[in-house]
Amino acid sequence: MMRLELVKRPQRSMLFSALSPFIAFALTIIAGAILFALLGVNPLMAFQIYFLEPVSQVWQLHELAIKAAPLILIGVGLSVCYRANIWNIGAEGQFILGGIVGSSIPVLFPQFEGPLVLPLMLLFGMVGGAAYAAIPALLKARFNTNEILTSLMLVYVAQLFLDWLVRGPWRDPKGFNFPQTIQFNDSAILPELMPASGRANWGFVFALVAAVLVWILMSRMLKGFEVRVLGSSPRAGRFAGFGINRMVFFAFMLSGALAGLAGISEVSGAIGQLQPVISPGYGFAAIIVAFLGRLNPLGIVAAGLVLALTYLGGEAVQSALGISDKVARVFQGMLLFFVLGCDTLIHYRIRLIGLAAPTLESAPKLEEAH
């Protein structure tokens, strides 16, 4: 009988570490080709529609930027958590809470207009996301609760809270009973970058600025060094005087603030009001973005654009080939699987271990033992 065992490599290959995202993407393309063939679709035609047609015109590039902005913002925040070895899986809930708290101004005070409205909304969104992320941080720091479970469960709380708000106290009384809030006034709408050519708004600029600032934080500042040390060796971090509980709060709340900013940017930019669903799963897809970008904020920008393309590609093959748009989720899942698989094989090697079968000589001993 044989079994598999993962053995840590004494030294990982720097070349394959750099090539890992590209290898994972190539394997995803191969698996995707097999998937399309099984669905009875020409893979070359499907890939042309999936990857090329969504970016063939200027207005489509704007749509790509709209999809990429929340993925980049959330992914950048998650990269800090994961570098610190803190597993925030609840960015989707923090995204939703940021959208809710930021939207409270135009919903509850529709007569409040002027240049202060939008900055206050963005600030409220960041505070809402950070405060919601502080819940699993507190449970982790105070009671050593598993942050994966608590942050994930809070996603469903946020989703149900949003659904209750738009069907209940925040529902538009003039909205023909549809579950949605009033339309935001002009002061509460995130401006578009180039209205003449497309809908892309300042949310994409926020994402790029956040990526640069977090890159500076992680590579040039003491706090970034603290994140890396505590993530790789908590014991060494304690000897250096770094507080693990403080790091839990810092990583969670920074991640939550960026997710909240993404949430209010999405609501005030692409949507213009609150509705039961404000995210197609950005918070979960951003986990793939973070790992595909090697937890590097600048790499996450490129990874966010790639994942945004899968959303647009899923919509394109649905309309052109009649395939379910859920194929985008399949692509994202395969990409995460291959990214993690490549990383595992870079750090570990597989060893086959043979288990000796019981012999006749050992049988009496086994019986005596029983």
N, C-alpha and C positions, 0 to 999 in steps of 0.2 A: 504494500500500500504506500502511495506517495502523497505528500502534502506540500503546499507552497509556503514559503516563508520570505518575508521582506527583510533584507539585510542592509543596514545603512552603509552607503559608500564612504570610504575614508576621505574622498575628495570629489566634489561634483564638478562636472565639465562646464566651464564657463561658456564654451561655444554653444552647447546644447541648451544651456539656461537662456541664452539670448535668442536662440532659434525656436524655443519651445512654443511661443504663441503662434508662430508661422506654421510649425508642424501640426499643431492642434487645428488650425484653420484649414490646412490642406486635408487632414483626415476628416474634418467635418464636411468638406466639399465632396470627398469620395463617398462618405456615408450618405450625403444628400443626393448624390447622383443615383445611388442604389435605391433610395427612397422614392425618388421621382420615377425611376424605371418600374418599380413595383406598383406605382399608381397608374401606370400606363401612359406616362408623359415622357416625351423626348427630353433627356436631361440637359442637353445643350440649349434647347429652346427655353426650358424652364429657368436655367441659370441666367440666360440673357434677360428674361423678364424679371427675374428675382433681383439681380444685382446691377444691371445696366440701365434698364428703362426707368427705374425710380430716380435716377440722377441725370437724365438726358436733357432736362430743360432747367432754366434758371429758377422758375417757381418751385420745382421739385427740390432743388438744393435748399431753398428756404424751409420746405417741409422737413428735410433731413435735419436742419439745424434745430427746428422746434422739437423733434423727437430726441435729438442728441443732448440738448441742454439739461433736462432733468437727470438723464443717465450719467452725465459727466459730474454734475453737482453732487449727486448721491454717491457715486463711485469714489470721488475724491475723499469725501468724508469717511466712507467705509474703509478706505485704504489706511487711514490713521488708526482706526480700531484694529484692523487685522495685523498691522505692523506691530501693534502693542499686544498682540495675542488676546484681544478682546473681541468676542464674536457677536456683533450686533447684526441680527437677522431681521430686525423689525423696522428697517428704514421705510418700508411701505406705510406703516402706521404713522411714523414721524412726518412723512410726506403729506399724508391726509390731515393730520393735526395742524401742520403749518398752513395748509390751505384753509382750514376751518377758522383758525384764530386770526389769520390775516384778513379773511373775508368778513370778519365781524364788523369792521368799520363801515364798508359800503352797504352791508345788509342792515345793520342796526341804526346807522346814521346816514341814510341816503341823501339827506340835504347837505351833508358836510362835503364841500368841494374845495378845490384849490391845490396848490403845489405840495402841500404837506401830506395829502391823502396817501399817495403811492409810497413815499418813504416810510410812513407809519405802517402801512400794510406789510411792506417787506420786513420791517423790524418786528412786527407782531408775528409774522410767519416764522421767522427765525427763533423767536422766543418760544413760540408754541411747540415747534419741533424739538428744541433743546429741552424744554420742560418735560415733554413726553418721553424723551430718551433718558431723562434723569431717573425715571421710575425703575427700569431694570438696572441702572447704575447703582441706585440706592440699595436695591435688593441684593445685588452682587456684593457691594462693599460691606453692607451691614450684616447680611445673613448668609453670604456665600452661596446665593441661589444661582442656579445655572442660567446665565444670561441668554443662551440660545432659546430656551423655552419661554422665558418671561417676555423677551422682546418679540418673539414670534406670536405669542398669544395676544399681545397688545395690538397687533395688526388687526385682528378680527374685532376687537373692541372699538378701534378707530373707525373701521368700515361700518359697523352697525350704528355708531354714534352719528356719523355723517348721514346715513340713511334716515335715521330718526329725525335729524334736524330738517332735512329738505322735505320730508313728508309731514312734518309737524310744525314747530314754532317758527321756522324760517321759510316756510313755503310761501311763494308769491301769491297773494290773495287774488291777483288779476291774471294768474297763469293758467286758467282753465283746469285747475286741479292737478296739473302736472307736478311731479316731485322735483321742484327746482326753486331756487331763490330768485329774487328780482335780478334783472340785468344790472351790472355795475354801471355807474355813471362814468363819463369820459375821464374824470380825474382819477378813477380807480383802475383804468385800463393800462397795461404795460405797453409803452409805445413800440411800434414796429421800427426796424432798422432802416429798411428801404421799401416803403409802402408801394412804390411804383412797380416793383418786380416780384414781391412776395410777402408772406406773412411773418417771416422771422422777426422775433422781438429781442428786447434787451436781455432776456433770460439766457441766451447763448453767450452774450458778453459776460454776464455774471459767472457763467460756468468756466469760461476761459480765465477770468481774473482769479477765481477761487483756485483753479488748478495751479496757476503760477504762485499764488501766495502760499498754498500748502506745500508746494515743492520747495520754496524758500524756507518755510518752517522746518521741513523734514531734513533738508540738506545743509542748512546754514545756521541753524539756531540751536541753542541748548535744549529747548523743549523737544525738538526732533530727535536729538541724541538720546534724551531720556526715553522717548517712545521706543527707539530701536533697542536700547539696552534692556528695558523691562520686557520687551517682546521676545528677545532672544535668550535672556537669562535673568529671571526675576530675582534670583539669589544675589547675583552681582549688582543688580539695581538697588537692592536693599542695603548692601554694603556701601554703595555710593551715596546713600542717603535719599534715594528717590522713593517717593511714597506710592505704593501700588494702588491704594484706594483713591488717591488724588488722580492718578492716571486713569482709573476706570471712569471717574466723573468727567475728566477732560476729554477723553476719546469719545465717550458716548454723547456728551453734550455738543462737541464740535460736529460730530457726524449728524446728530439730530438737527442742529441749526442749519446745516447745509441742505439736509433733506427738507426741512421746513421752508427754506428759501426756494427750493425747487417746487414745492407744492403751491405756494402762493404765486410764484411766477407762472406756473401752468394755469392756475385758475384765473388770474388777472390778465394773462396774455392770450393763450390759445382758446380758452373756454368763455370767459367773461361772466361767469356766474357759477354758483355751486350746484351740483347735481349729484345723484346717488353714486355715480362712479366718476372719479376724476383722474384715475390712473389705470392704464392697461397692464399694470404690473411692473412699473418702473423700479420700485424698491427692490424687487427680487432680481430683475434683470441686471440691476446695477452691481449685484454681487459678481455676476459673470464679467461685467465691465472691469471691476476692480482687479480680478485675478488675470484677465486677459491683458490688462495694462501692467502686469507685474507689480501691482501695488505702488506704481510710480505715478504721481499726479499728471505728469506730462504724457506718459504712455496711456493713461486713462482717457485723455482727450481723443486719441486715435481709436481706442477700443470703443468709446461711446459712439463715435460715428459709425463704426462697423455694426454695432448692435442696433443703432437707429435704422440702418439700412435693412436689417432683417425685418423690422416692423413694416417698413414701406414695401419691401419685397413680398411679404406675406399678403398684404392688401392687393398688390399687383397680380400675383398668381391667382388669387381668388377671383378677381374680375376677368382676367384673360383666359384662364384655364379651367375655371370652375372648381378649383381645389380649396379646401377649407383654409381660412386664414390662420388656423391653429398650427399650420406648418411652420410658422415663424417661431412658435414656442418649441416645436420639435428641434429646429435648428439651434435655438438658444440652449436647449438642454444638451444636445450633442456637443456643442462647442464647450460648455462647462465640463462635461464628462471628459473630453479629450484634453482640455487644459489641465485638469487635475490629474488625469492619467499620465500625461507627459511629465508634469512636475514630480509625481511620485516616482517614476522610473529614472528621473535625473538624480534624485536624492537616495534612492534605494535600488538594489538589484534583487531579482527574483532567484531564489535558490530552492531546488527540489530536494526534499528530505524524504528518505525512504524509512518506513516504519517496519521493523522486523516482525514477521508473522509468528505466532506461537508455534514452537516445535514440540515434538513428542516428549522430549526430555523435560521441557518446561511445564507440560500439562499437569503432572502430579503436584508440582510446586504450587501451580495456580489453584488446584483443588484444595491443597492444604491451607492455602491462604484464605480460601472461602470458608 
